[in-house]
């Protein structure tokens, strides 16, 4: 880990919070209903973490580790098409979120929408936390470190000062008082996030305390140059692009003109392609191809339909074209996929 300084950082973190350990061991997790909404329920509660069912349609599980006074680490595991309102937080929050799988959509108070794609991370202050969030690909697995500066204890602040970690500097440097800071995760941070994901359910809370301090230490080293000018889109454009996507997946056996559909939605074809790619992470053609092949894979495994019939059902004029498309996604022909599984 010393390849980018973590070994020294880990030792500093261990020493810095050693005098807090006895207190932290006895700290019981506090479930704040207002942070999750009235529909949320506790599934499991341990000494240093809780598992919460968010109460959405489908799957919405949050595993929340209580690290220090005012600092929590939340694993987000969602599989839902629902759009969920964000809850109200204290006025001085810093939230660092990394998306490992899927895609994270955020709508802000000014009715603009932006995305955190797979492999990206974002840093937000209370003013730029989303008012609602959803997952265009339905599934999303992410981790979020939440720092509530108002509730940080003196001992936690002292520990950070000894590292040193300057939260005010992080806010100022990344400009999170003015926007949502987003960027592709640098290798140093990617390695750190990977360790955090791998430790879920396997390591004691003390491990996550060390990793959280390491993460904040490296955040302190970032500059705005590391960020990207991530684009925000008007909510109306997002809704129009999603409506076109819904129409396409409901009419898979038809040949539809994207230009015509975009025009009907009052979007130019160029804008539609741009917005669609930001929502779903693929061009319309690539997205539909993967969508069709995923449906085909399910049919091949669970139904006795002929391959030619599946091809027609998914809009392919013959089985040969369908087989070629399936092989480009799954690496095998449909007949071999069915036999293998």
C-alpha positions as CSV (number, residue, x, y, z in Angstrom):
1,X,0.0,0.0,0.0
2,X,3.0,2.3,0.3
3,X,2.9,2.6,-3.5
4,X,0.9,5.8,-2.9
5,X,1.6,6.5,0.7
6,X,-1.2,4.5,2.4
7,X,1.2,2.6,4.7
8,X,2.3,5.8,6.4
9,X,-1.3,7.1,6.3
10,X,-2.6,3.9,7.9
11,X,-0.1,4.2,10.8
12,X,-1.0,7.8,11.4
13,X,-4.7,7.0,11.4
14,X,-4.2,4.1,13.8
15,X,-2.2,6.2,16.3
16,X,-4.5,9.3,15.9
17,X,-7.7,7.6,16.9
18,X,-6.2,5.0,19.3
19,X,-7.2,7.1,22.3
20,X,-10.8,7.2,20.9
21,X,-11.1,3.5,20.5
22,X,-12.6,2.7,23.8
23,X,-15.3,5.3,23.4
24,X,-16.0,4.3,19.8
25,X,-16.4,0.7,20.9
26,X,-19.3,1.6,23.1
27,X,-20.9,4.1,20.7
28,X,-24.3,2.6,19.7
29,X,-25.5,3.4,16.2
30,X,-28.3,6.0,16.0
31,X,-31.0,5.4,13.4
32,X,-32.3,8.8,12.1
33,X,-35.6,8.1,10.5
34,X,-35.6,11.6,8.8
35,X,-32.5,10.6,6.9
36,X,-34.3,7.7,5.2
37,X,-38.0,8.6,5.2
38,X,-41.0,7.1,6.9
39,X,-41.1,4.1,4.7
40,X,-37.6,2.8,5.8
41,X,-37.3,0.0,8.3
42,X,-34.3,-1.5,10.2
43,X,-33.5,-5.0,9.0
44,X,-30.6,-5.6,11.3
45,X,-28.9,-3.7,14.1
46,X,-25.5,-4.4,15.6
47,X,-23.2,-2.5,17.9
48,X,-21.5,-0.5,15.2
49,X,-23.7,-0.7,12.1
50,X,-27.3,-1.0,11.0
51,X,-28.9,-2.5,7.8
52,X,-31.9,-0.5,6.6
53,X,-34.6,-1.4,4.0
54,X,-35.2,1.9,2.2
55,X,-38.8,0.8,1.5
56,X,-38.8,1.3,-2.3
57,X,-40.3,-1.0,-4.9
58,X,-37.7,-3.7,-5.6
59,X,-34.5,-3.7,-3.6
60,X,-33.1,-0.8,-1.6
61,X,-30.7,-1.8,1.1
62,X,-28.4,0.6,3.0
63,X,-25.7,-0.8,5.3
64,X,-24.6,2.1,7.6
65,X,-21.4,1.9,9.6
66,X,-21.0,4.5,12.4
67,X,-17.3,5.4,12.4
68,X,-16.9,8.5,14.5
69,X,-19.2,11.2,15.9
70,X,-20.5,12.9,12.8
71,X,-19.0,10.4,10.3
72,X,-20.8,7.5,8.7
73,X,-20.0,5.1,5.9
74,X,-23.0,3.9,3.9
75,X,-23.1,1.0,1.4
76,X,-26.0,1.5,-1.1
77,X,-27.4,-1.6,-2.8
78,X,-30.3,-0.8,-5.1
79,X,-32.3,-2.7,-7.8
80,X,-35.3,-0.5,-8.5
81,X,-36.9,1.7,-11.1
82,X,-38.3,4.0,-8.5
83,X,-37.3,7.7,-8.1
84,X,-36.8,8.5,-4.5
85,X,-36.8,11.9,-2.7
86,X,-33.7,12.7,-0.7
87,X,-34.3,13.4,2.9
88,X,-33.3,16.5,4.8
89,X,-29.9,16.7,6.4
90,X,-28.1,19.1,8.6
91,X,-26.9,22.3,6.9
92,X,-23.2,21.5,7.0
93,X,-22.7,18.1,5.3
94,X,-19.9,16.7,3.1
95,X,-20.8,13.6,1.2
96,X,-18.3,11.6,-0.8
97,X,-19.9,9.0,-3.1
98,X,-18.3,6.4,-5.4
99,X,-20.3,4.3,-7.9
100,X,-18.9,0.8,-8.3
101,X,-21.7,-0.7,-10.4
102,X,-24.6,0.8,-12.3
103,X,-25.4,4.5,-12.7
104,X,-26.6,7.1,-10.1
105,X,-29.0,9.8,-11.3
106,X,-29.4,13.0,-9.2
107,X,-31.9,15.8,-9.6
108,X,-31.1,19.1,-8.0
109,X,-33.3,21.9,-6.6
110,X,-32.9,24.0,-9.8
111,X,-34.5,21.1,-11.8
112,X,-31.3,20.1,-13.5
113,X,-30.1,16.5,-13.6
114,X,-26.7,14.9,-13.6
115,X,-25.1,11.4,-13.4
116,X,-22.5,9.5,-11.5
117,X,-21.4,6.7,-13.9
118,X,-19.7,3.5,-12.9
119,X,-16.1,4.1,-11.8
120,X,-16.7,7.8,-10.9
121,X,-16.9,9.6,-7.6
122,X,-18.6,12.8,-6.5
123,X,-18.2,15.2,-3.6
124,X,-21.2,17.3,-2.5
125,X,-22.0,19.8,0.2
126,X,-25.5,20.2,1.7
127,X,-26.4,23.0,-0.8
128,X,-25.7,20.6,-3.7
129,X,-27.1,17.4,-2.4
130,X,-29.8,16.1,-4.8
131,X,-33.5,16.5,-4.0
132,X,-34.2,13.1,-5.6
133,X,-32.2,10.2,-6.9
134,X,-32.8,7.2,-9.1
135,X,-30.9,4.5,-11.1
136,X,-31.5,4.5,-14.9
137,X,-30.0,1.0,-15.2
138,X,-32.1,-0.1,-12.1
139,X,-29.2,-1.7,-10.3
140,X,-26.6,0.4,-8.5
141,X,-24.0,-0.5,-5.9
142,X,-22.2,2.5,-4.3
143,X,-20.5,3.6,-1.1
144,X,-20.9,7.0,0.5
145,X,-18.9,8.7,3.3
146,X,-21.1,11.3,5.0
147,X,-19.5,13.9,7.3
148,X,-21.8,16.0,9.4
149,X,-19.6,18.8,10.5
150,X,-22.1,20.1,13.1
151,X,-21.9,16.9,15.1
152,X,-18.2,16.2,14.9
153,X,-16.9,15.8,18.5
154,X,-13.8,17.7,19.7
155,X,-11.9,14.4,19.9
156,X,-12.7,13.6,16.3
157,X,-11.6,17.1,15.2
158,X,-8.4,16.7,17.2
159,X,-7.7,13.5,15.5
160,X,-8.2,15.0,12.1
161,X,-5.9,17.9,13.0
162,X,-3.1,15.5,13.9
163,X,-3.3,13.7,10.5
164,X,-3.8,16.5,9.2
165,X,-7.1,16.7,7.5
166,X,-8.7,20.1,6.8
167,X,-12.4,19.7,5.9
168,X,-12.8,23.4,5.2
169,X,-9.9,23.1,2.7
170,X,-11.5,20.2,1.0
171,X,-14.8,22.1,0.5
172,X,-12.9,25.2,-0.8
173,X,-10.5,23.3,-3.1
174,X,-13.2,21.2,-4.7
175,X,-15.6,24.0,-4.9
176,X,-18.5,22.0,-3.5
177,X,-20.2,25.2,-2.2
178,X,-20.9,26.1,-5.8
179,X,-21.4,22.8,-7.6
180,X,-21.3,19.0,-7.3
181,X,-17.7,18.0,-7.8
182,X,-17.4,14.8,-9.9
183,X,-14.6,13.0,-11.6
184,X,-13.3,9.7,-12.8
185,X,-11.7,8.0,-9.8
186,X,-7.9,8.3,-9.8
187,X,-5.9,5.0,-9.3
188,X,-5.0,5.8,-5.7
189,X,-8.6,6.4,-4.8
190,X,-9.9,3.5,-6.9
191,X,-7.6,1.1,-5.0
192,X,-8.9,2.5,-1.7
193,X,-12.6,2.2,-2.7
194,X,-11.9,-1.4,-3.9
195,X,-10.6,-2.2,-0.4
196,X,-13.7,-0.7,1.2
197,X,-16.1,-2.7,-1.0
198,X,-14.2,-5.9,-0.4
199,X,-14.3,-5.4,3.4
200,X,-18.1,-5.1,3.6
201,X,-19.4,-7.7,5.9
202,X,-16.0,-9.1,6.5
203,X,-14.1,-6.5,8.5
204,X,-14.7,-4.9,11.9
205,X,-15.7,-1.2,12.1
206,X,-12.2,-0.3,13.1
207,X,-11.0,-1.2,9.6
208,X,-13.5,1.2,8.0
209,X,-12.4,4.0,10.4
210,X,-8.9,3.7,9.1
211,X,-10.1,3.6,5.5
212,X,-12.3,6.6,6.0
213,X,-9.4,8.6,7.4
214,X,-7.3,7.6,4.4
215,X,-10.0,8.6,2.1
216,X,-10.3,12.1,3.7
217,X,-6.5,12.4,3.7
218,X,-6.4,11.8,-0.1
219,X,-9.4,14.1,-0.7
220,X,-7.4,16.8,1.0
221,X,-4.7,16.3,-1.7
222,X,-7.1,16.7,-4.6
223,X,-7.3,19.9,-6.6
224,X,-10.0,21.1,-9.0
225,X,-7.8,20.0,-11.9
226,X,-8.7,16.4,-11.0
227,X,-12.4,17.1,-11.6
228,X,-14.3,17.1,-14.8
229,X,-16.8,19.6,-16.2
230,X,-19.7,17.2,-15.7
231,X,-22.8,18.2,-17.6
232,X,-26.1,19.0,-16.2
233,X,-29.3,18.6,-18.2
234,X,-32.7,20.1,-18.1
235,X,-35.2,17.8,-16.4
236,X,-37.5,18.2,-19.4
237,X,-34.9,16.8,-21.7
238,X,-34.2,13.9,-19.4
239,X,-37.9,13.0,-19.2
240,X,-38.3,13.2,-23.0
241,X,-35.3,10.9,-23.6
242,X,-36.6,8.4,-21.0
243,X,-40.0,8.4,-22.6
244,X,-38.4,7.6,-26.0
245,X,-36.4,4.8,-24.3
246,X,-39.6,3.4,-22.8
247,X,-41.4,3.5,-26.1
248,X,-38.5,1.6,-27.8
249,X,-38.3,-1.2,-25.3
250,X,-42.1,-1.6,-25.5
251,X,-41.9,-2.0,-29.3
252,X,-38.9,-4.1,-29.7
253,X,-40.3,-5.9,-32.7
254,X,-40.8,-2.7,-34.6
255,X,-38.4,-0.5,-36.7
256,X,-38.5,3.0,-35.3
257,X,-36.8,6.1,-36.5
258,X,-34.9,7.8,-33.7
259,X,-35.0,11.0,-35.6
260,X,-38.8,10.9,-35.8
261,X,-39.2,10.0,-32.2
262,X,-36.8,12.8,-31.1
263,X,-38.6,15.3,-33.3
264,X,-41.9,14.4,-31.7
265,X,-40.3,15.0,-28.3
266,X,-39.0,18.4,-29.5
267,X,-35.4,17.3,-29.3
268,X,-32.8,17.4,-32.1
269,X,-31.3,14.0,-32.9
270,X,-27.9,15.3,-31.6
271,X,-29.3,16.4,-28.3
272,X,-31.3,13.2,-27.9
273,X,-28.1,11.1,-28.4
274,X,-26.2,13.2,-26.0
275,X,-28.8,13.1,-23.3
276,X,-29.5,9.4,-23.8
277,X,-25.9,8.5,-23.4
278,X,-25.6,10.5,-20.2
279,X,-28.6,8.8,-18.7
280,X,-27.8,5.2,-19.7
281,X,-24.1,5.2,-20.4
282,X,-24.6,3.9,-24.0
283,X,-25.8,5.1,-27.4
284,X,-29.4,4.3,-28.1
285,X,-28.4,1.5,-30.5
286,X,-25.9,-0.1,-28.1
287,X,-28.3,0.1,-25.2
288,X,-31.2,-1.5,-27.1
289,X,-28.9,-4.2,-28.4
290,X,-27.8,-5.2,-24.9
291,X,-31.4,-4.9,-23.6
292,X,-32.6,-7.2,-26.4
293,X,-29.8,-9.7,-25.8
294,X,-30.5,-9.8,-22.1
295,X,-34.1,-10.6,-22.8
296,X,-33.1,-13.2,-25.3
297,X,-30.8,-14.9,-22.7
298,X,-33.6,-15.1,-20.2
299,X,-35.9,-16.6,-22.8
300,X,-33.3,-19.1,-23.9
301,X,-32.9,-20.3,-20.4
302,X,-36.5,-20.3,-19.2
303,X,-38.7,-20.9,-22.3
304,X,-38.8,-23.5,-25.1
305,X,-39.3,-21.0,-27.9
306,X,-37.5,-21.6,-31.2
307,X,-34.5,-19.3,-31.8
308,X,-36.1,-18.0,-35.0
309,X,-39.3,-17.0,-33.1
310,X,-37.1,-15.2,-30.5
311,X,-35.4,-13.3,-33.3
312,X,-38.7,-12.1,-34.7
313,X,-40.0,-11.2,-31.3
314,X,-37.0,-8.9,-30.8
315,X,-37.2,-7.2,-34.2
316,X,-34.6,-9.3,-36.2
317,X,-35.7,-10.3,-39.7
318,X,-33.9,-13.7,-39.4
319,X,-32.2,-16.0,-37.0
320,X,-28.8,-15.4,-38.5
321,X,-28.7,-11.7,-37.7
322,X,-30.0,-12.3,-34.2
323,X,-27.4,-15.0,-33.6
324,X,-24.6,-12.6,-34.7
325,X,-25.9,-9.9,-32.3
326,X,-26.3,-12.4,-29.4
327,X,-22.7,-13.7,-29.9
328,X,-21.3,-10.1,-29.9
329,X,-22.8,-9.6,-26.4
330,X,-22.5,-13.0,-24.8
331,X,-19.6,-14.5,-26.7
332,X,-21.5,-17.6,-27.8
333,X,-24.3,-18.5,-30.2
334,X,-27.8,-18.7,-28.8
335,X,-28.0,-22.4,-29.3
336,X,-24.7,-23.0,-27.5
337,X,-25.8,-20.6,-24.7
338,X,-29.0,-22.6,-24.2
339,X,-27.1,-25.9,-24.2
340,X,-24.3,-24.7,-21.9
341,X,-26.7,-23.3,-19.3
